[in-house]
Amino acid sequence: MRLDREHAHALDAGDALAAWHDRFILPRDLASGRELVYLCGHSLGAQPVLASEYVEDVMRDWRSLGVEGHFTGRHPWLTYHERLAPALATLVGAEPAEVIAMNTLTANLHLMLVSFYRPAGARRAILMERSAFPSDRHAVESQVRFHGLDRARDLIEIAPRDGEDLLRTEDIVATIEREGARIATILLPGVQYLTGQLLDIGAITAAGRKAGCVVGWDLAHAIGNVPVALHDAGADFAVWCNYKYLNGGPGAVGGAFVHARHATDTALPRFAGWWGHDKATRFLMAPEFKPTPGAEGWQLSNPPILAMAPLAASLEHFAAAGLPALRQKSVALTGYFERLVQARLAGRVEIITPSDPQARGAALSLRLVGLTRDRARAVFDGLRRRSILPDWREPDVIRAAPVPFYNRFDDVWRCVDALHAELAA
Ligand SMILES: *Cc1c(COP(=O)(O)O)cnc(C)c1O
């Protein structure tokens, strides 16, 4: 294992995807004007150069076409969301009709739970993880209460074993087998946001469906990061946001997946709006709601086109580069990161994220060992002064995601070198 920076440069020189870096605009240090080592693609992806052009296209059509922009122009607004579906579908392993870009993650989670959390008889619990992202927990708990049920009884939480940080597939499956008869819906993250653990979506979905449960996934940290195969796994629904690995911009329009077997199920309860109405007859303005088949039938409103434009740009890049190639680089980049941390920071930094590349995405969660909370935070702040930008989770964890689109092996080297210097200081 070579620890020198020249080796990082050699890896960059051999990187077939290196040119993509220049199609993104990375944040810069205000004082020096130099690009930051941006390792926060797990929180807010970098801006594609193309995004401004696509936003300006919408601005121009609005200026010059007014309301007719819905029907004319380069990308009419009436069908703008359809432009996003094929690339989104590829990323989550779905058919285009199974995915929809709409609303935001938490709003979509509520809409999905309205349809797919239908407690009845003895089967009324939701299974989720104890360390779930707070918004998912708020959504689930409020849904449980909305049905007049009891959080303490009807929310089943799965957690790592004592002394462990990661969930074990066997424990999740065992819980499903043990409690299955009282679980209405399972909601788990594709990639866990704190630990970076990639769950076995196929095995867990299969176990859940075998037990008669509805199975949904939160792909916030998975989409655009790791390959996902929702359709083949048989998942009932999924939700995600598009501003993390998908580079759709702050508060970007989110996404949802509804499996094809529910495409025409009009018996499913849903909260409806006119944009979910049958496209062929929407403008007849009939009072009865008739949903468009597929995921589009869950739309509420006519979509925020300006907010979709940057996502359209980013999705074009995903389609061009291809997730398999990105993932291949990602595995190499994160593997290099892991080996450097192990070689240079042993004993001072513990990697929480699984070491199996098949059980993680791009990000590593690094626990600063044996430091007080304030000292650990000072190390993180020191990284920022050195123009390295990962993110911070209380009380002692740094999460850093080298993103294959725009990060370099040299970024990883500099991050570890800066950590080494800060920990020695
Ligand atoms: C980022 C993230 C969210 C954010 O929800 P929004 O509705 O987009 O604000 C929710 N859940 C998970 C698991 C996340 O990682």
The ligand as an SDF file (V2000), in Angstrom:
LIG
                    3D

 15 15  0  0  0  0  0  0  0  0999 V2000
  -31.8630   13.5880    3.5590 C   0  0  0  0  0  0  0  0  0  0  0  0
  -32.9140   12.7210    4.1280 C   0  0  0  0  0  0  0  0  0  0  0  0
  -34.2240   13.1890    4.3200 C   0  0  0  0  0  0  0  0  0  0  0  0
  -34.6010   14.6120    4.0000 C   0  0  0  0  0  0  0  0  0  0  0  0
  -35.9750   14.7690    3.8520 O   0  0  0  0  0  0  0  0  0  0  0  0
  -36.5720   16.0020    3.0260 P   0  0  0  0  0  0  0  0  0  0  0  0
  -38.0200   15.7460    3.0460 O   0  0  0  0  0  0  0  0  0  0  0  0
  -35.9480   15.9560    1.6620 O   0  0  0  0  0  0  0  0  0  0  0  0
  -36.1830   17.2640    3.7300 O   0  0  0  0  0  0  0  0  0  0  0  0
  -35.1660   12.3120    4.8390 C   0  0  0  0  0  0  0  0  0  0  0  0
  -34.8390   11.0320    5.1430 N   0  0  0  0  0  0  0  0  0  0  0  0
  -33.5790   10.5560    4.9720 C   0  0  0  0  0  0  0  0  0  0  0  0
  -33.2520    9.1450    5.3270 C   0  0  0  0  0  0  0  0  0  0  0  0
  -32.5870   11.3940    4.4810 C   0  0  0  0  0  0  0  0  0  0  0  0
  -31.3470   10.9300    4.3370 O   0  0  0  0  0  0  0  0  0  0  0  0
  1  2  1  0
  2  3  1  0
  2 14  2  0
  3  4  1  0
  3 10  2  0
  4  5  1  0
  5  6  1  0
  6  7  2  0
  6  8  1  0
  6  9  1  0
 10 11  1  0
 11 12  2  0
 12 13  1  0
 12 14  1  0
 14 15  1  0
M  END
$$$$
